[in-house]
């Protein structure tokens, strides 16, 4: 099952990682000083990604 994990960086700030069902890291966020900010970021990504277009700039 895919999941978001909240982790701590070496500077003690928080960040999240989206983990695939096979355990591989898919993407990660920037770092946040507050854990709640990381949680808010996850919520925003979950809401907005559903309708975000794919823009090919290759």
Secondary structure, 3 states (H helix, E strand, C coil): CCEEEEEECCCCCEEEEEECCCCCEEEECCCECCHHHHHHHHHHHHHHCCCCCCCCCC
